[in-house]
Amino acid sequence: MTTPSKPRFYQRWWLSVVELHPRLSLVSGWLLLVILLLLGGMSWYALGLLSDIERKSLETRTEHLPGIVKNQQVALRLEQLGTFISQVYWARDAYREREIRLDAQVLVTGLGMDVGPPLSGGTQEILNDIRQLISIREEQRNLTRELAPLVDSLTGLRVLITRFLPVEQQADALMMLGDYQASLHALFDGAVSLSQLQLRTELFSNRIAGMTFSSDQKTAFLRKLNSIGRTIKNQQTLERVSQQLRDEALDKQRSLSNLLSTDAAYRAQKVAEEVQRDADKLKNTSLILVTVMLCGLIFLYFMGRGLILRPLQMAITGLSSMHFTHEKAVKLPRVLFRELDAICRLVEQYADMTQALQRANGELRTLSQRDGLTGVANRRFFDHTLEATLARTAGKGPGLALAMIDLDHFKRLNDRYGHDVGDDCLRAVGALLKQRAGRAGGLAARFGGEEFALILPGMSVVQARELIEVIREDIAAINSLRDAEGNQISMTASIGWVHVHNGVGVGNEEVIRQADRGLYQAKAEGRNRVIHTSQGEVSSV
């Protein structure tokens, strides 16, 4: 015999706590109070942080945001100033240039009132560059006007070509002259670049130098072409200066925009850092609050699962086990809370009463379905089983066989040997029929007096005939019965049976009546035999 091991410390501590049996309502109230206090403290701390964030948000809205918005507006106006620079460069129209200069002057004057000296001085320099760019464009227009008489004087060259050049050279020379004049007119319209026109002027001068004109005429036209070339070179110089001036003005505008963007970015970064610090504090506080709540929920979950849900599940399992364990008593362990422990004890008592009631009901059910003398089914259970079996026999299987068995000369045997021996005979026959019916999946019942009935489902005619004949022989072979002197008592039985292939719509009375016909026929033919009836006919086995 082994000695039980001594409980460990925590087991002894838990057993001592369980023995206290505190009330669930009291423990729940304390836990709720602790949770409320914890949530209240965390909420108070979080409200303090929110108030600080609100204060800083108001400060940002009243101090930082107006400066950021102002910088954004100034940046947009600087972008517009850069647009004015490009428009002046590409305008090529004195009236349009004056409009742009006036708009730029108004814009620069407004910026000087809104920004500090560094930005104001830079915008004034850009305005001066716009004025210089307009002056260069005016000089370019003057050069273009000076170029017009020289272009018109080239018309006389056409007469010289037709007069002095050979016929085979006139077409080529006239075509070159026409292309050159068209290029000069295209310069007035801005459709050709100065570099292209300068190249064509040099080519045309070389061609004229090779023509067979008089030296005076050729020198005059070459002088005109040289004047045109110098004018075009001056135009190119002014164009380079204007382009350089445009680039410098745009660089100044971009520098001012970058300076303004840097200042706005610094202010935005400062605001973002302050907001980020407050957001981090709030985030950390929220994480702590969520962690505490999560840990509390996990603690409550495991506590509720182990101390509340588990006892309830044990009680439910105990109630459910009553349907499967009719003999074994339901025993539930002791639990912590007094209310749940009372429920477990009530479940044990209810289980004991239910099992006692189930045993009593089982005994009553058995008594209501069995014959008290023979142990086979009684007449009421036989009628119920036959009706249900006929309803299941729908012509799809082998069918159903019903046999009516009556002991031959039982009244004479009962009168000769006494009722006790007669009862022994009935018990022996009942045991035999119960055994045979059980093997075949059927039912043996006492129909009344010395008459028995046998229901054999799922058997064909041949199978039923063989089994019923075996039963008749077994009854005749019973040798366990003795009278008062010890002499063996023998008995026989007459059997009538019927086979039903489709029992749908067939009543008990009709089937029993057909089986009884075979039984009466067996007795009429001398007893100790089996008669099969089917559809009103009688056949002997």
C-alpha positions as CSV (number, residue, x, y, z in Angstrom):
1,M,0.0,0.0,0.0
2,T,1.5,3.3,-1.1
3,T,1.4,6.4,1.1
4,P,-0.3,9.4,-0.6
5,S,2.2,12.2,-1.4
6,K,2.0,15.3,0.7
7,P,0.4,18.3,-1.2
8,R,2.8,21.0,-2.3
9,F,2.7,24.5,-0.8
10,Y,0.6,26.1,-3.5
11,Q,-1.8,23.2,-3.4
12,R,-2.2,23.5,0.3
13,W,-2.7,27.3,-0.1
14,W,-5.3,26.8,-2.8
15,L,-7.2,24.2,-0.7
16,S,-7.2,26.6,2.3
17,V,-8.6,29.3,0.0
18,V,-11.3,27.0,-1.4
19,E,-12.3,26.1,2.1
20,L,-13.1,29.8,2.8
21,H,-15.9,29.7,0.1
22,P,-16.1,33.5,-0.5
23,R,-19.2,34.9,-2.2
24,L,-19.0,35.5,-5.9
25,S,-20.9,38.7,-5.6
26,L,-18.5,40.1,-3.0
27,V,-15.4,39.2,-5.1
28,S,-17.0,40.6,-8.3
29,G,-17.7,43.9,-6.5
30,W,-14.1,44.3,-5.3
31,L,-12.7,43.5,-8.7
32,L,-15.1,46.0,-10.3
33,L,-14.0,48.6,-7.8
34,V,-10.3,48.0,-8.5
35,I,-10.9,48.2,-12.3
36,L,-12.8,51.4,-12.0
37,L,-10.1,53.0,-9.8
38,L,-7.4,51.9,-12.3
39,L,-9.3,53.2,-15.3
40,G,-10.1,56.4,-13.5
41,G,-6.4,57.1,-12.7
42,M,-5.3,56.4,-16.3
43,S,-8.1,58.5,-17.7
44,W,-7.1,61.4,-15.4
45,Y,-3.5,61.2,-16.6
46,A,-4.7,61.0,-20.3
47,L,-6.9,64.0,-19.8
48,G,-3.9,66.0,-18.6
49,L,-2.0,65.1,-21.7
50,L,-5.0,66.0,-23.9
51,S,-5.2,69.4,-22.2
52,D,-1.5,70.0,-22.9
53,I,-2.0,69.0,-26.5
54,E,-5.0,71.3,-26.8
55,R,-2.9,74.2,-25.4
56,K,-0.1,73.6,-27.8
57,S,-2.5,73.3,-30.7
58,L,-4.0,76.7,-29.8
59,E,-0.5,78.1,-29.7
60,T,0.3,76.6,-33.1
61,R,-2.9,78.0,-34.6
62,T,-2.4,81.5,-33.3
63,E,1.4,81.8,-33.7
64,H,2.9,79.4,-36.2
65,L,0.2,78.7,-38.7
66,P,-0.3,82.4,-39.7
67,G,3.4,82.7,-40.5
68,I,3.4,79.4,-42.5
69,V,0.3,80.6,-44.4
70,K,2.0,84.0,-45.1
71,N,5.1,82.3,-46.4
72,Q,3.0,80.1,-48.7
73,Q,1.3,83.2,-50.1
74,V,4.7,85.0,-50.6
75,A,6.0,81.8,-52.3
76,L,3.1,81.9,-54.7
77,R,3.7,85.5,-55.6
78,L,7.4,84.8,-56.1
79,E,6.4,82.0,-58.5
80,Q,4.2,84.6,-60.3
81,L,7.2,86.9,-60.5
82,G,9.2,84.1,-62.2
83,T,6.3,83.7,-64.6
84,F,6.6,87.5,-65.5
85,I,10.3,87.0,-66.3
86,S,9.6,84.2,-68.8
87,Q,6.7,86.2,-70.3
88,V,8.9,89.3,-70.9
89,Y,11.6,87.1,-72.5
90,W,9.1,85.5,-74.9
91,A,6.7,88.5,-75.4
92,R,8.4,90.2,-78.5
93,D,5.7,92.9,-78.2
94,A,6.4,96.4,-76.6
95,Y,2.8,96.9,-75.4
96,R,2.7,93.4,-73.8
97,E,6.1,94.0,-72.2
98,R,4.9,97.3,-70.6
99,E,1.9,95.5,-69.2
100,I,4.1,92.8,-67.7
101,R,6.5,95.4,-66.2
102,L,3.6,97.2,-64.6
103,D,2.2,94.0,-63.1
104,A,5.7,93.0,-61.8
105,Q,6.2,96.5,-60.3
106,V,2.8,96.2,-58.4
107,L,3.7,92.7,-57.3
108,V,7.2,93.7,-56.1
109,T,5.7,96.7,-54.2
110,G,3.2,94.5,-52.4
111,L,6.0,92.0,-51.5
112,G,8.1,94.8,-50.1
113,M,5.3,95.6,-47.7
114,D,4.9,92.0,-46.5
115,V,8.4,90.7,-46.3
116,G,11.7,91.7,-44.7
117,P,14.7,93.5,-46.2
118,P,16.4,90.4,-47.7
119,L,13.4,89.3,-49.7
120,S,12.4,92.9,-50.6
121,G,15.9,93.7,-51.9
122,G,15.9,90.5,-54.0
123,T,12.6,91.2,-55.6
124,Q,13.7,94.8,-56.4
125,E,16.7,93.3,-58.2
126,I,14.5,91.0,-60.2
127,L,12.3,94.0,-61.2
128,N,15.4,95.8,-62.4
129,D,16.4,92.7,-64.5
130,I,12.9,92.7,-66.0
131,R,13.4,96.4,-67.0
132,Q,16.8,95.7,-68.5
133,L,15.3,92.8,-70.4
134,I,12.6,95.1,-71.8
135,S,15.3,97.6,-72.8
136,I,17.2,94.8,-74.7
137,R,14.1,93.8,-76.5
138,E,13.5,97.4,-77.5
139,E,17.1,97.6,-78.9
140,Q,16.5,94.4,-80.8
141,R,13.3,95.9,-82.4
142,N,15.3,99.0,-83.4
143,L,17.9,96.8,-85.1
144,T,15.1,94.9,-86.9
145,R,13.7,98.2,-88.1
146,E,17.2,99.3,-89.4
147,L,17.4,96.0,-91.2
148,A,14.2,96.5,-93.2
149,P,15.7,99.1,-95.8
150,L,18.7,96.9,-96.4
151,V,16.4,94.0,-97.1
152,D,14.3,96.0,-99.5
153,S,17.5,97.2,-101.4
154,L,18.3,93.6,-102.3
155,T,15.5,93.7,-104.9
156,G,17.8,95.4,-107.4
157,L,20.0,92.3,-107.3
158,R,17.3,90.4,-109.2
159,V,17.7,92.8,-112.2
160,L,21.5,92.3,-112.2
161,I,21.1,88.5,-112.1
162,T,18.8,88.4,-115.1
163,R,21.0,90.9,-117.1
164,F,24.6,89.7,-116.5
165,L,24.5,86.0,-115.5
166,P,24.3,83.2,-118.0
167,V,20.8,81.7,-118.5
168,E,21.8,78.4,-117.0
169,Q,22.9,80.2,-113.7
170,Q,20.0,82.6,-113.4
171,A,17.4,80.0,-112.0
172,D,19.8,78.9,-109.2
173,A,20.8,82.5,-108.3
174,L,17.2,83.7,-108.3
175,M,16.1,80.8,-106.1
176,M,18.9,81.6,-103.6
177,L,17.9,85.3,-103.6
178,G,14.3,84.4,-103.0
179,D,15.2,82.0,-100.1
180,Y,17.4,84.6,-98.5
181,Q,14.7,87.4,-98.8
182,A,12.2,85.0,-97.3
183,S,14.5,84.2,-94.4
184,L,14.9,87.9,-93.7
185,H,11.2,88.5,-93.7
186,A,10.8,85.4,-91.5
187,L,13.2,87.1,-89.0
188,F,10.8,90.0,-88.7
189,D,8.0,87.5,-87.9
190,G,10.2,85.5,-85.5
191,A,10.0,82.4,-87.6
192,V,13.7,81.8,-88.1
193,S,16.6,81.8,-85.7
194,L,19.4,84.4,-85.9
195,S,22.1,81.7,-86.2
196,Q,20.4,80.2,-89.2
197,L,20.0,83.6,-90.8
198,Q,23.7,84.5,-90.1
199,L,24.8,81.3,-91.9
200,R,22.6,82.0,-94.9
201,T,24.0,85.6,-95.1
202,E,27.6,84.2,-95.2
203,L,26.6,81.7,-97.9
204,F,24.8,84.3,-100.0
205,S,27.7,86.7,-99.7
206,N,30.1,84.1,-101.0
207,R,27.8,83.3,-103.9
208,I,27.6,87.0,-104.9
209,A,31.3,87.3,-104.7
210,G,31.6,84.6,-107.3
211,M,29.1,86.2,-109.7
212,T,30.3,88.1,-112.9
213,F,29.0,91.5,-112.0
214,S,30.9,94.8,-112.3
215,S,33.2,95.4,-109.4
216,D,31.2,98.5,-108.3
217,Q,27.9,96.8,-108.3
218,K,29.2,93.7,-106.6
219,T,31.0,95.8,-103.9
220,A,27.8,97.8,-103.2
221,F,25.7,94.6,-102.7
222,L,28.4,93.0,-100.6
223,R,28.5,96.1,-98.4
224,K,24.8,95.8,-97.9
225,L,25.1,92.1,-97.0
226,N,27.9,92.9,-94.6
227,S,25.6,95.5,-92.9
228,I,22.9,92.9,-92.7
229,G,25.4,90.4,-91.2
230,R,26.6,93.0,-88.6
231,T,23.0,93.7,-87.7
232,I,22.3,90.0,-87.3
233,K,25.4,89.6,-85.1
234,N,24.3,92.5,-82.9
235,Q,20.9,90.8,-82.6
236,Q,22.6,87.6,-81.6
237,T,24.7,89.4,-79.0
238,L,21.6,91.1,-77.6
239,E,19.8,87.7,-77.6
240,R,22.6,86.1,-75.6
241,V,22.6,89.0,-73.1
242,S,18.8,88.8,-72.7
243,Q,19.0,85.0,-72.2
244,Q,21.8,85.4,-69.6
245,L,19.8,88.2,-67.9
246,R,16.6,85.9,-67.9
247,D,18.6,83.1,-66.4
248,E,20.1,85.3,-63.7
249,A,16.7,86.7,-62.8
250,L,15.2,83.2,-62.6
251,D,18.1,82.1,-60.4
252,K,17.4,85.0,-58.1
253,Q,13.7,84.1,-58.0
254,R,14.5,80.5,-57.2
255,S,17.0,81.6,-54.5
256,L,14.3,83.7,-52.8
257,S,11.8,80.9,-53.1
258,N,14.3,78.5,-51.5
259,L,15.0,81.0,-48.7
260,L,11.3,81.3,-48.1
261,S,10.8,77.6,-48.3
262,T,13.6,77.0,-45.8
263,D,12.1,79.4,-43.3
264,A,8.6,77.8,-43.8
265,A,10.1,74.3,-43.5
266,Y,11.9,75.3,-40.3
267,R,8.7,76.6,-38.8
268,A,6.7,73.5,-40.0
269,Q,9.4,71.2,-38.6
270,K,9.3,73.0,-35.3
271,V,5.5,72.6,-35.1
272,A,5.8,69.0,-36.2
273,E,8.4,68.2,-33.5
274,E,6.2,69.7,-30.8
275,V,3.1,67.8,-32.0
276,Q,5.2,64.6,-32.3
277,R,6.4,64.9,-28.7
278,D,2.8,65.3,-27.5
279,A,1.6,62.5,-29.7
280,D,4.3,60.2,-28.4
281,K,3.3,60.9,-24.9
282,L,-0.3,60.2,-25.7
283,K,0.6,57.1,-27.6
284,N,2.7,55.7,-24.7
285,T,-0.1,56.5,-22.3
286,S,-2.6,54.8,-24.6
287,L,-0.4,51.8,-24.9
288,I,0.0,51.6,-21.2
289,L,-3.8,51.9,-20.8
290,V,-4.5,49.3,-23.4
291,T,-1.8,47.0,-21.9
292,V,-3.3,47.3,-18.5
293,M,-6.8,46.7,-19.8
294,L,-5.6,43.8,-21.9
295,C,-3.8,42.2,-18.9
296,G,-6.9,42.8,-16.8
297,L,-9.1,41.2,-19.4
298,I,-6.8,38.2,-19.7
299,F,-6.7,37.9,-15.9
300,L,-10.5,38.1,-15.7
301,Y,-10.8,35.6,-18.6
302,F,-8.6,33.0,-16.9
303,M,-10.2,33.7,-13.6
304,G,-13.7,33.5,-15.0
305,R,-12.7,30.4,-17.0
306,G,-11.1,28.6,-14.0
307,L,-13.3,29.8,-11.2
308,I,-16.6,30.4,-12.8
309,L,-16.9,28.8,-16.2
310,R,-15.1,25.5,-15.3
311,P,-17.4,24.8,-12.3
312,L,-20.4,25.5,-14.6
313,Q,-19.0,23.2,-17.2
314,M,-18.5,20.5,-14.6
315,A,-22.1,21.0,-13.5
316,I,-23.3,20.8,-17.2
317,T,-21.1,17.7,-17.8
318,G,-22.5,16.1,-14.7
319,L,-26.0,16.7,-15.9
320,S,-25.2,15.4,-19.4
321,S,-23.5,12.3,-18.0
322,M,-26.7,11.3,-16.3
323,H,-28.0,10.2,-19.7
324,F,-25.1,7.8,-20.3
325,T,-24.0,6.6,-16.8
326,H,-27.1,5.3,-15.2
327,E,-25.2,3.4,-12.4
328,K,-22.2,5.6,-11.7
329,A,-22.8,8.4,-9.3
330,V,-22.0,12.0,-10.3
331,K,-19.3,13.5,-8.1
332,L,-18.1,17.1,-8.6
333,P,-15.0,18.6,-6.9
334,R,-15.2,21.5,-4.4
335,V,-15.0,25.0,-6.0
336,L,-14.0,28.4,-4.6
337,F,-17.2,30.4,-4.7
338,R,-20.0,29.6,-2.4
339,E,-22.8,30.0,-4.9
340,L,-21.1,27.8,-7.5
341,D,-20.2,25.2,-4.9
342,A,-23.9,25.1,-3.9
343,I,-24.9,24.5,-7.6
344,C,-22.4,21.6,-7.9
345,R,-23.8,20.0,-4.7
346,L,-27.4,20.4,-6.1
347,V,-26.3,18.8,-9.3
348,E,-25.0,15.8,-7.4
349,Q,-28.3,15.5,-5.6
350,Y,-30.3,15.9,-8.7
351,A,-28.1,13.3,-10.5
352,D,-28.7,10.8,-7.7
353,M,-32.5,11.4,-7.8
354,T,-32.5,11.2,-11.6
355,Q,-30.5,8.0,-11.7
356,A,-32.9,6.5,-9.1
357,L,-35.8,7.6,-11.2
358,Q,-34.2,6.2,-14.4
359,R,-33.7,2.8,-12.7
360,A,-37.3,2.8,-11.5
361,N,-38.5,3.8,-15.0
362,G,-36.4,1.1,-16.6
363,E,-37.8,-1.6,-14.3
364,L,-41.3,-0.4,-15.0
365,R,-40.7,-0.3,-18.7
366,T,-39.4,-3.9,-18.6
367,L,-42.3,-5.1,-16.5
368,S,-44.7,-3.3,-18.9
369,Q,-43.2,-5.1,-22.0
370,R,-42.4,-8.6,-20.7
371,D,-44.5,-11.5,-19.7
372,G,-43.9,-12.2,-16.0
373,L,-44.0,-16.0,-16.3
374,T,-42.0,-16.8,-19.4
375,G,-39.7,-13.7,-19.8
376,V,-40.7,-13.1,-23.4
377,A,-42.6,-10.0,-24.7
378,N,-46.2,-9.6,-23.6
379,R,-49.2,-9.2,-25.9
380,R,-49.2,-5.3,-25.8
381,F,-45.6,-5.1,-26.8
382,F,-46.1,-7.8,-29.4
383,D,-49.0,-5.7,-31.1
384,H,-46.9,-2.6,-31.1
385,T,-43.8,-4.3,-32.6
386,L,-45.9,-6.1,-35.2
387,E,-47.5,-2.9,-36.4
388,A,-44.1,-1.1,-36.6
389,T,-42.5,-4.0,-38.4
390,L,-45.3,-4.2,-41.0
391,A,-45.0,-0.5,-41.6
392,R,-41.3,-0.9,-42.4
393,T,-41.9,-3.8,-44.7
394,A,-42.6,-2.0,-48.0
395,G,-41.8,-4.8,-50.6
396,K,-38.2,-3.9,-51.0
397,G,-36.6,-6.6,-48.8
398,P,-37.1,-10.3,-48.1
399,G,-40.3,-9.6,-46.1
400,L,-41.7,-10.5,-42.7
401,A,-42.8,-13.9,-41.2
402,L,-45.3,-14.3,-38.4
403,A,-45.6,-17.6,-36.6
404,M,-48.4,-18.6,-34.1
405,I,-47.2,-21.5,-31.8
406,D,-49.6,-23.5,-29.6
407,L,-48.6,-26.3,-27.3
408,D,-50.4,-29.5,-28.1
409,H,-52.7,-30.9,-25.3
410,F,-51.4,-28.4,-22.8
411,K,-54.6,-28.5,-20.8
412,R,-54.3,-32.3,-20.4
413,L,-50.6,-31.9,-19.4
414,N,-51.6,-29.2,-16.9
415,D,-54.3,-31.3,-15.4
416,R,-52.2,-34.4,-15.1
417,Y,-49.0,-32.9,-13.7
418,G,-50.2,-29.8,-12.1
419,H,-49.9,-26.0,-12.7
420,D,-46.3,-25.9,-11.4
421,V,-45.2,-28.3,-14.1
422,G,-47.3,-26.5,-16.6
423,D,-45.6,-23.2,-15.7
424,D,-42.2,-24.9,-16.1
425,C,-43.2,-26.0,-19.6
426,L,-44.2,-22.5,-20.5
427,R,-40.9,-21.1,-19.2
428,A,-38.9,-23.7,-21.1
429,V,-40.7,-23.0,-24.4
430,G,-40.4,-19.2,-23.8
431,A,-36.6,-19.5,-23.2
432,L,-36.3,-21.5,-26.4
433,L,-38.3,-19.1,-28.5
434,K,-36.5,-16.0,-27.0
435,Q,-33.1,-17.6,-27.9
436,R,-34.1,-18.5,-31.5
437,A,-35.8,-15.1,-32.1
438,G,-32.8,-13.2,-30.7
439,R,-30.5,-14.9,-33.1
440,A,-32.7,-14.1,-36.1
441,G,-33.3,-10.5,-35.0
442,G,-36.9,-11.1,-34.3
443,L,-39.3,-11.0,-31.3
444,A,-40.8,-13.9,-29.2
445,A,-44.0,-13.0,-27.3
446,R,-46.7,-14.8,-25.3
447,F,-49.9,-14.4,-27.1
448,G,-52.1,-15.9,-24.5
449,G,-52.3,-19.1,-22.3
450,E,-50.1,-21.7,-23.9
451,E,-50.0,-19.8,-27.3
452,F,-46.9,-18.0,-28.4
453,A,-46.2,-15.7,-31.3
454,L,-42.9,-15.2,-33.2
455,I,-42.0,-12.1,-35.4
456,L,-39.2,-12.8,-37.9
457,P,-38.3,-9.7,-40.0
458,G,-36.0,-9.7,-43.0
459,M,-36.5,-13.4,-43.9
460,S,-37.5,-15.0,-47.1
461,V,-40.1,-17.7,-47.3
462,V,-37.5,-20.4,-47.5
463,Q,-35.5,-19.1,-44.5
464,A,-38.6,-18.7,-42.4
465,R,-39.8,-22.2,-43.2
466,E,-36.5,-23.7,-42.2
467,L,-36.3,-21.8,-39.0
468,I,-39.8,-22.5,-37.9
469,E,-39.4,-26.2,-38.6
470,V,-36.2,-26.2,-36.5
471,I,-38.2,-24.5,-33.6
472,R,-40.9,-27.2,-33.8
473,E,-38.2,-29.9,-33.6
474,D,-36.5,-28.1,-30.7
475,I,-39.8,-27.9,-28.7
476,A,-40.3,-31.7,-29.2
477,A,-36.7,-32.3,-28.1
478,I,-36.9,-30.5,-24.7
479,N,-35.8,-33.1,-22.1
480,S,-35.3,-31.0,-19.0
481,L,-38.9,-31.3,-17.7
482,R,-39.6,-33.9,-15.0
483,D,-42.7,-34.9,-13.1
484,A,-42.9,-35.6,-9.3
485,E,-41.5,-39.1,-9.8
486,G,-38.6,-37.9,-12.0
487,N,-40.1,-39.1,-15.3
488,Q,-39.3,-37.0,-18.4
489,I,-42.2,-34.9,-19.7
490,S,-42.4,-34.5,-23.5
491,M,-44.5,-32.1,-25.4
492,T,-45.1,-31.0,-29.0
493,A,-46.4,-27.8,-30.7
494,S,-48.5,-26.9,-33.7
495,I,-47.4,-23.9,-35.7
496,G,-49.1,-21.8,-38.3
497,W,-47.3,-19.1,-40.1
498,V,-47.6,-16.5,-42.8
499,H,-45.1,-14.5,-44.9
500,V,-45.8,-10.8,-45.8
501,H,-43.7,-9.3,-48.5
502,N,-45.3,-5.8,-48.4
503,G,-46.8,-4.8,-45.1
504,V,-47.8,-1.2,-46.1
505,G,-51.6,-0.9,-45.4
506,V,-51.8,-4.3,-43.8
507,G,-53.2,-4.5,-40.3
508,N,-52.2,-6.7,-37.3
509,E,-55.6,-8.5,-37.3
510,E,-55.3,-9.6,-40.9
511,V,-51.8,-11.1,-40.5
512,I,-52.7,-12.8,-37.2
513,R,-55.9,-14.2,-38.7
514,Q,-53.9,-15.8,-41.6
515,A,-51.3,-17.3,-39.2
516,D,-54.2,-18.6,-37.0
517,R,-55.7,-20.3,-40.0
518,G,-52.5,-22.3,-40.5
519,L,-52.4,-23.1,-36.7
520,Y,-56.0,-24.4,-36.8
521,Q,-55.2,-26.4,-39.9
522,A,-52.1,-28.0,-38.2
523,K,-54.2,-29.0,-35.2
524,A,-56.9,-30.4,-37.6
525,E,-54.3,-32.5,-39.4
526,G,-53.0,-34.2,-36.2
527,R,-50.9,-31.5,-34.4
528,N,-47.0,-31.4,-34.1
529,R,-46.6,-29.8,-37.6
530,V,-46.1,-26.6,-39.4
531,I,-48.6,-25.0,-41.8
532,H,-47.8,-22.0,-44.0
533,T,-50.7,-19.9,-45.3
534,S,-50.5,-17.3,-48.0
535,Q,-53.3,-15.2,-49.7
536,G,-56.1,-17.4,-48.4
537,E,-54.4,-20.7,-49.2
538,V,-53.0,-23.4,-46.8
539,S,-49.9,-25.4,-47.4
540,S,-48.4,-28.1,-45.1
541,V,-44.7,-28.5,-44.4
